Each structure stands twice: as C-alpha cells, then as structure tokens.
Amino acid sequence: MRKSIALLILALAIATNIYAQNTPEYPNYNTSPIPPDSSGMNSNAVQLAAKMHLGWNIGNTLEATGGETAWGNPMVTKQLIDLVKKSGFNAIRIPCAWNQYLSNAAKAEIDKNWLKRVKEVVDYCIENDMYVLLNIHWDGGWLENNCTPEFKDRNNAKQKAFWEQIATYFRDYDERLIFAGANEPNVENAEQMAVLLSYYQTFVDAVRATGGRNYYRVLVMPGPSTDFEKTYKLMHTFPTDKVPNRQMLEVHYYTPYNFCGLTEDASWGRMSFYWGKQYHSKTDTLRNAYWGEEDEAIRLFGLMRQKFVDKGIPILVGEYGAVRRNNIPGDNLALHLNSRAYWLRYVTQLCIENQMIPFYWDAGGSGANAWGFFNRQTNKISDYQGLNAVLQGGIK
C-alpha cells in the first residue's frame, strides 16, 4: 500500500514537472512595432509620481473570476469614475484579469471585446484627467502563484504574449497610463525572487519592443508578495531597461491584517476591532489590536523610504485599507468606526510623509465587513467617514 502511494505521488510529481516545463510556443504579437515617440511622455518615474496624489482601486470588478459583475459589483460606469474624481482622487488602479478572456487559449490570444471593454474604463479615467495603473491581477494565479523554476519558461512565454497584446492595444495613451507587471506575486526566498525578476524582465522587454509611447512609459514592479519586509529583504535589483528612470515599485499595506481584513478568528490569530493607542476598548479588550500599531507602521514605512524612495525609486502603495465592521453591537461600533477612520488617516498620512502614493482598496459593498466608499448602484458616497479620513490623511 505504501509503495503504491509512493509511486502515485512520484507519478503526479513527474506529470506536474512535465506540464510546467512544457513551454508553449505562442505567436509573436508584436507585429506592428513603431519608432519611439516621446510626445506626452516627458515625466520620468519620480516626476510622474509627484503628479499622483491619492489613488483608488476599482476592486473586485475587472479582475473578478467569471466576469465583471461576478463578485457582486455592477459594471463600471463613467458616472462612478466621475464621482471618484470629484471626491478627491486623481489616480485609479484597475485590477484586471486577462487569462479568462482568451479567444484562443492555445495561442494566449486575448479577446478583442475584452480589450475594448478595458479601454472603455481606462477612457473614463483619462477623460477625467486621472492617472491609471493597469495590471495583470491575480488572474487565476497562473503567474503569481508560480514564481518557481518549474514554471519559469512557461510563464515567461505567456507574460510576453499578454503584454505584447496589451501594450500594443494601449500604445497611444500618454504618460497618464502606467502598466504593472503583476499583482501580489508569492515569493518567499531568493530563488523565487530571481524567477519573479525574469517575469518582470519579460514584461519590460515586451512593452518597450512595441515602440511608440510605450518606449518611454513608466512601468511598475510589485515587490515580493507586495510585502514591505519581504521587499526590503529580497528585492535588490530591477529589470534592465532601455530607458533610465522609468520604473516604480509597488507594495501593499494591510497591517495588522487582524484589524484590516480578518473576518473570523483564525488558528493564527483573532480579529481586532480597535486600532491605535488612543482607541483601545476598555470593555472589549480581547478585540484590541495586539500588534502592528503606530510604531510598527512607522518602522515599515521607514524601511521602504530608506531603501527605495531615498534612492530615487518611487513607490506606489497599490492597495491599503480596512474593512468596516458594521455588525459590531452597541457602543463598540462607534469606537470601531472611529478607530478605522484613524487607521485610514494615519496610514494615508504616512504614505504622503514618506513620498509614496496611496491607492485605497475599494472592493465595493456597504454592509458588514465591506470596503466600499461609494455605492456603485446609485453612484453616491456611502462611507463619508472613511472617505474623509483618507482625504484628511492625504493633505500635504
């Protein structure tokens, strides 16, 4: 019995390795490269970062598995983007899936209707004179869950095919459109980091090779797991680039996650409802944050500034936020909401003080454990307290 199990495990391992190493040959999608065009592309990465102030995510929408509305949000409208701009944001991050929108999977060919739909949303932002960060998001995890040598060649082939198509389709946009080569790539060590850097090198090379304004476009490299400490410890270099000073770094901030996103107690920790030294409950003490408060936030942002910002590498905090726990009973609800507003204001202010660009993670919704600032059905503000906290923190 043990021998049979061992043979089965060995067979599965061999099959997985064969699949990973079976590198497909996708068509060359860079079929119409044009000469470099610097018009409208005058800003390097540092200069462009200085033009972005407050960012907002269209979360759980264009990256949703099963379609744009599959995770409970309506289709993005121009009215929504108009509201976001009017509310004080001048940059929008569009988490986007591509792998589920293929007209021909064997050729990694992106459906033209999907490219057209993404362009519609990009145009809503550009028409509002907003900066746009367009990425390959989780997208089924094909890249970010496989930063390993076994998948390196296979994923680089798909990365090249996707970005040749995306970059060509969006080539004519000016510097307000920025591309990011991944979302939250799962990387734990130097070996995986080397694989991730190969994915980024493929990304940079594919975009630059299409020419036109893409030759000068600012490109974003998310750090390992977009985690502050992992990025500090593992990310020591960036891809080689034909154009100097046109790359940014991206990290995400949900610290402590017990407070920011945990919606039920876990084996590794319990939910926290109250964050900040002045916002601890005296009656619901088990729900006070027990790590990751102000001193830790200052330390983590300091690491990023020291290693990257101070050396001329701009940082986008591409996601940050904390859920609104409307289901807390009694007076504790008010304390939680005030604590959350304090977290939002404090972290936004840390971003600004450390010359990083904050992008609030808005996944929509207005009920218990929701992230939404805006009601996407009515295109009205649904969380004035949270929104005002971010705006107050963003004052320079």
PLY file of the C-alpha trace (Angstrom):
ply
format ascii 1.0
element vertex 396
property float x
property float y
property float z
element edge 395
property int vertex1
property int vertex2
end_header
0.00 0.00 0.00
2.74 2.43 0.99
4.66 1.54 -2.16
1.58 2.22 -4.33
1.04 5.59 -2.69
4.69 6.48 -3.13
4.55 5.56 -6.83
1.38 7.62 -7.28
3.00 10.64 -5.63
6.07 10.22 -7.84
3.91 9.98 -10.97
2.00 13.14 -10.03
5.23 14.99 -9.35
6.65 13.93 -12.73
3.43 14.92 -14.50
3.40 18.31 -12.81
7.03 18.93 -13.74
6.42 17.91 -17.35
3.43 20.27 -17.52
5.41 23.14 -16.01
8.38 22.67 -18.30
6.29 22.11 -21.43
6.79 25.63 -22.70
4.18 26.58 -25.29
5.13 28.42 -28.45
2.78 31.39 -28.68
2.65 33.63 -31.75
4.62 36.85 -31.84
2.03 39.54 -31.10
4.43 42.44 -31.61
3.55 42.55 -35.28
3.43 46.31 -35.75
6.23 47.96 -33.73
6.72 51.67 -34.37
9.59 54.08 -33.64
9.81 55.58 -30.14
7.53 58.56 -29.55
8.29 60.79 -26.57
5.34 63.15 -27.06
3.24 63.31 -23.91
5.83 61.17 -22.11
8.04 63.86 -20.60
7.98 62.70 -16.96
10.38 60.16 -15.54
9.18 57.93 -12.69
9.95 60.42 -9.91
8.34 63.30 -11.77
5.27 61.24 -12.60
4.90 60.06 -9.00
4.87 63.69 -7.87
1.82 64.29 -10.06
-0.19 61.50 -8.44
-1.68 62.32 -5.08
-4.47 60.00 -3.95
-5.35 56.74 -5.68
-8.40 54.46 -5.61
-8.91 50.83 -6.69
-11.81 49.51 -8.77
-11.56 46.31 -6.74
-13.43 43.02 -7.27
-14.60 44.08 -10.71
-12.48 43.77 -13.86
-10.43 41.05 -12.18
-13.46 39.08 -10.93
-13.44 35.40 -11.85
-16.42 34.70 -14.08
-16.98 38.21 -15.37
-17.03 41.85 -14.38
-20.17 41.52 -12.20
-19.45 38.04 -10.81
-18.31 39.27 -7.40
-21.32 41.47 -6.70
-20.34 44.80 -8.21
-22.09 46.33 -11.22
-20.23 47.16 -14.40
-18.04 50.25 -14.08
-19.72 53.39 -15.39
-18.46 56.81 -16.31
-20.69 58.19 -13.55
-18.77 56.18 -10.95
-15.39 57.41 -12.18
-16.72 60.98 -12.32
-17.74 60.61 -8.65
-14.34 59.23 -7.66
-12.58 62.18 -9.31
-15.00 64.68 -7.79
-14.40 63.10 -4.36
-10.71 63.97 -4.41
-8.79 61.16 -6.13
-6.60 61.80 -9.15
-5.36 58.25 -9.80
-7.13 54.94 -10.32
-5.76 51.42 -10.20
-7.57 48.91 -12.41
-7.01 45.33 -11.21
-7.57 43.34 -14.38
-7.84 39.70 -15.45
-6.74 38.56 -18.89
-6.29 34.81 -18.77
-10.03 34.13 -18.50
-10.71 36.35 -21.53
-8.91 34.44 -24.25
-10.41 33.93 -27.69
-7.81 31.22 -28.28
-6.20 29.71 -25.18
-3.72 27.64 -27.18
-2.34 30.87 -28.64
-2.78 33.02 -25.48
-4.82 35.38 -27.66
-6.81 37.99 -25.70
-10.39 38.52 -26.83
-10.73 41.83 -28.67
-14.07 42.52 -26.96
-12.36 42.36 -23.58
-9.59 44.72 -24.68
-12.29 47.08 -25.91
-14.12 46.92 -22.55
-10.95 47.60 -20.56
-10.25 50.53 -22.86
-13.70 51.95 -22.09
-12.88 52.00 -18.38
-9.42 53.44 -18.98
-11.02 56.17 -21.07
-13.46 57.06 -18.26
-10.39 57.82 -16.14
-8.33 59.60 -18.79
-11.31 61.81 -19.69
-11.26 62.91 -16.04
-7.53 63.70 -16.37
-6.67 60.91 -13.94
-3.61 58.67 -13.82
-4.31 55.00 -14.47
-2.46 51.93 -13.24
-3.43 48.87 -15.32
-2.10 45.48 -14.29
-2.32 41.73 -14.66
-4.03 40.91 -11.37
-4.39 37.50 -9.69
-5.90 36.18 -12.93
-6.29 32.62 -11.66
-2.84 32.69 -10.10
-1.03 31.48 -13.23
1.89 33.85 -12.61
1.80 34.99 -9.02
1.29 31.51 -7.54
4.10 30.05 -9.64
7.25 32.08 -9.14
9.28 28.88 -9.25
11.92 27.46 -11.62
9.50 24.75 -12.78
7.11 27.34 -14.25
9.65 29.98 -15.26
9.82 29.33 -19.00
6.11 28.59 -19.38
5.03 31.74 -17.57
7.54 33.94 -19.33
6.07 32.82 -22.65
2.57 33.81 -21.56
3.79 37.04 -19.94
5.38 38.02 -23.25
2.29 37.14 -25.29
-0.07 39.02 -22.98
1.98 42.19 -22.69
2.69 42.38 -26.42
-1.07 42.46 -26.96
-1.94 44.79 -24.05
0.89 47.20 -24.78
0.11 47.38 -28.50
-3.58 48.00 -27.85
-2.92 50.82 -25.38
0.23 52.19 -27.02
-1.17 55.61 -27.98
-2.02 56.74 -24.44
0.22 59.39 -22.89
2.11 59.13 -19.62
-1.08 59.08 -17.56
-1.38 55.35 -18.33
1.00 53.13 -16.36
1.40 49.34 -16.58
2.16 46.96 -13.69
3.65 43.54 -14.44
1.87 41.57 -11.72
-0.25 41.96 -8.57
0.89 40.14 -5.40
3.49 37.61 -6.58
4.02 34.92 -3.96
7.75 34.97 -3.27
9.46 33.74 -0.11
13.15 33.39 -0.95
15.97 34.43 -3.26
15.35 31.61 -5.76
11.73 32.62 -6.25
12.76 36.29 -6.38
15.06 35.51 -9.30
12.17 33.89 -11.15
9.95 36.90 -10.45
12.61 39.23 -11.81
12.67 37.16 -15.01
8.91 37.73 -15.33
9.49 41.45 -14.91
12.30 41.49 -17.44
9.96 39.84 -19.94
7.30 42.43 -19.09
9.65 45.38 -19.61
11.13 43.99 -22.82
7.71 43.21 -24.30
6.30 46.67 -23.60
9.37 48.56 -24.83
9.58 46.49 -28.02
6.15 47.70 -29.19
7.62 51.19 -29.53
5.74 54.46 -29.73
4.93 55.94 -26.35
5.43 52.54 -24.74
9.15 53.01 -25.24
9.03 55.72 -22.56
6.08 54.53 -20.46
6.58 54.23 -16.70
6.32 50.59 -15.61
5.62 49.21 -12.15
7.23 46.18 -10.47
5.28 44.82 -7.46
7.57 43.63 -4.68
7.64 40.01 -3.46
4.15 39.34 -2.06
3.93 43.18 -2.14
5.03 42.86 1.47
7.12 45.64 2.99
9.64 43.45 4.83
9.97 40.81 2.10
10.54 43.56 -0.45
13.16 45.16 1.78
14.97 41.83 2.26
14.65 40.26 -1.20
14.31 42.95 -3.86
17.78 44.29 -4.55
17.56 45.00 -8.26
15.14 45.90 -11.03
14.88 44.74 -14.65
17.32 46.10 -17.20
15.63 48.88 -19.14
16.43 50.69 -22.37
15.16 53.94 -20.87
16.55 55.03 -17.48
14.44 56.10 -14.51
11.10 54.82 -15.83
10.30 52.17 -13.23
8.37 52.24 -9.96
7.93 49.78 -7.10
4.57 48.64 -5.72
3.81 47.34 -2.23
0.52 46.79 -0.35
-0.32 47.55 3.27
-2.87 45.67 5.40
-1.09 45.71 8.76
-2.26 44.33 11.09
-4.40 42.03 8.98
-6.31 41.03 12.13
-7.74 44.54 12.07
-7.71 45.30 8.35
-9.18 42.19 6.78
-9.70 39.21 9.07
-13.45 38.50 9.29
-13.40 35.49 11.60
-10.96 34.26 14.21
-8.25 32.03 12.81
-5.84 29.49 14.27
-3.01 32.01 13.92
-4.83 34.98 15.45
-8.10 36.63 16.37
-9.92 39.55 14.80
-9.13 43.03 16.08
-11.79 45.74 16.05
-9.86 48.63 17.60
-6.53 50.02 16.38
-4.41 52.85 17.74
-3.16 53.56 21.23
-5.98 56.01 21.93
-8.72 53.80 20.54
-8.45 50.64 22.62
-11.66 49.38 24.20
-11.78 49.11 27.98
-14.66 46.63 27.89
-13.95 44.56 24.74
-10.26 44.14 25.43
-9.81 40.87 23.51
-10.56 42.78 20.31
-7.91 45.45 20.74
-5.07 45.28 18.25
-2.17 43.49 19.89
0.44 44.14 17.22
1.08 46.27 14.16
0.09 49.65 15.58
1.67 53.09 15.10
5.28 52.21 15.94
5.26 49.25 13.56
3.74 51.32 10.77
6.44 53.97 11.20
9.15 51.28 11.11
7.82 49.58 7.96
7.34 52.78 6.00
10.81 53.84 7.10
12.31 50.68 5.61
10.72 51.38 2.24
11.76 55.00 2.19
15.34 54.25 3.17
15.91 51.52 0.59
13.91 52.83 -2.35
12.38 56.32 -2.17
15.54 58.00 -0.93
17.41 56.36 -3.82
15.06 57.70 -6.47
12.72 54.73 -6.84
9.10 55.86 -6.38
6.69 53.61 -4.50
3.00 53.06 -5.08
1.15 51.66 -2.09
-1.11 50.00 -4.62
-3.54 48.64 -2.04
-4.31 49.54 1.56
-7.46 49.66 3.62
-9.51 48.22 6.48
-12.96 46.68 6.46
-15.89 48.46 8.07
-17.37 46.08 10.65
-20.96 47.30 10.78
-22.07 44.22 12.71
-20.35 45.14 16.00
-23.06 45.63 18.68
-23.74 48.64 20.88
-21.34 51.47 21.65
-18.41 49.38 20.45
-19.46 50.05 16.86
-18.76 53.76 17.18
-15.37 53.05 18.73
-14.51 50.66 15.89
-15.58 53.12 13.20
-13.57 55.92 14.80
-10.60 53.59 15.12
-10.87 52.57 11.47
-11.05 56.21 10.41
-7.93 56.85 12.46
-6.11 53.93 10.76
-7.08 55.21 7.32
-6.00 58.76 8.11
-2.78 57.64 9.79
-1.64 55.27 7.03
-2.55 57.72 4.26
-0.56 60.39 6.06
2.42 58.03 6.40
2.32 57.47 2.65
2.35 61.20 1.96
5.08 61.93 4.53
7.27 59.20 3.02
6.61 60.36 -0.55
4.62 57.26 -1.53
1.35 57.27 -3.47
-1.59 55.67 -1.60
-4.26 53.70 -3.51
-7.20 52.81 -1.28
-8.52 49.27 -1.82
-12.24 49.62 -2.57
-13.87 46.26 -3.28
-17.36 47.72 -3.20
-20.21 46.94 -0.83
-21.62 48.78 2.15
-22.67 46.03 4.57
-20.73 44.23 7.29
-17.02 43.80 6.55
-17.21 46.00 3.46
-14.53 48.17 1.88
-16.66 50.47 -0.25
-16.57 54.25 -0.11
-19.12 54.51 -2.92
-22.46 52.89 -3.69
-21.81 51.69 -7.22
-25.52 51.16 -7.93
-26.51 54.75 -7.14
-23.12 56.41 -7.74
-23.27 58.17 -4.40
-20.90 58.26 -1.44
-21.79 55.53 1.07
-18.97 55.89 3.60
-18.33 59.55 4.32
-16.30 58.81 7.44
-13.82 56.52 5.71
-13.54 58.73 2.65
-12.97 61.86 4.72
-10.30 60.06 6.75
-8.33 59.28 3.58
-8.75 62.82 2.27
-7.59 64.28 5.60
-4.56 61.98 5.63
-3.73 62.99 2.09
-3.36 66.68 2.85
0.21 67.75 2.09
0 1
1 2
2 3
3 4
4 5
5 6
6 7
7 8
8 9
9 10
10 11
11 12
12 13
13 14
14 15
15 16
16 17
17 18
18 19
19 20
20 21
21 22
22 23
23 24
24 25
25 26
26 27
27 28
28 29
29 30
30 31
31 32
32 33
33 34
34 35
35 36
36 37
37 38
38 39
39 40
40 41
41 42
42 43
43 44
44 45
45 46
46 47
47 48
48 49
49 50
50 51
51 52
52 53
53 54
54 55
55 56
56 57
57 58
58 59
59 60
60 61
61 62
62 63
63 64
64 65
65 66
66 67
67 68
68 69
69 70
70 71
71 72
72 73
73 74
74 75
75 76
76 77
77 78
78 79
79 80
80 81
81 82
82 83
83 84
84 85
85 86
86 87
87 88
88 89
89 90
90 91
91 92
92 93
93 94
94 95
95 96
96 97
97 98
98 99
99 100
100 101
101 102
102 103
103 104
104 105
105 106
106 107
107 108
108 109
109 110
110 111
111 112
112 113
113 114
114 115
115 116
116 117
117 118
118 119
119 120
120 121
121 122
122 123
123 124
124 125
125 126
126 127
127 128
128 129
129 130
130 131
131 132
132 133
133 134
134 135
135 136
136 137
137 138
138 139
139 140
140 141
141 142
142 143
143 144
144 145
145 146
146 147
147 148
148 149
149 150
150 151
151 152
152 153
153 154
154 155
155 156
156 157
157 158
158 159
159 160
160 161
161 162
162 163
163 164
164 165
165 166
166 167
167 168
168 169
169 170
170 171
171 172
172 173
173 174
174 175
175 176
176 177
177 178
178 179
179 180
180 181
181 182
182 183
183 184
184 185
185 186
186 187
187 188
188 189
189 190
190 191
191 192
192 193
193 194
194 195
195 196
196 197
197 198
198 199
199 200
200 201
201 202
202 203
203 204
204 205
205 206
206 207
207 208
208 209
209 210
210 211
211 212
212 213
213 214
214 215
215 216
216 217
217 218
218 219
219 220
220 221
221 222
222 223
223 224
224 225
225 226
226 227
227 228
228 229
229 230
230 231
231 232
232 233
233 234
234 235
235 236
236 237
237 238
238 239
239 240
240 241
241 242
242 243
243 244
244 245
245 246
246 247
247 248
248 249
249 250
250 251
251 252
252 253
253 254
254 255
255 256
256 257
257 258
258 259
259 260
260 261
261 262
262 263
263 264
264 265
265 266
266 267
267 268
268 269
269 270
270 271
271 272
272 273
273 274
274 275
275 276
276 277
277 278
278 279
279 280
280 281
281 282
282 283
283 284
284 285
285 286
286 287
287 288
288 289
289 290
290 291
291 292
292 293
293 294
294 295
295 296
296 297
297 298
298 299
299 300
300 301
301 302
302 303
303 304
304 305
305 306
306 307
307 308
308 309
309 310
310 311
311 312
312 313
313 314
314 315
315 316
316 317
317 318
318 319
319 320
320 321
321 322
322 323
323 324
324 325
325 326
326 327
327 328
328 329
329 330
330 331
331 332
332 333
333 334
334 335
335 336
336 337
337 338
338 339
339 340
340 341
341 342
342 343
343 344
344 345
345 346
346 347
347 348
348 349
349 350
350 351
351 352
352 353
353 354
354 355
355 356
356 357
357 358
358 359
359 360
360 361
361 362
362 363
363 364
364 365
365 366
366 367
367 368
368 369
369 370
370 371
371 372
372 373
373 374
374 375
375 376
376 377
377 378
378 379
379 380
380 381
381 382
382 383
383 384
384 385
385 386
386 387
387 388
388 389
389 390
390 391
391 392
392 393
393 394
394 395
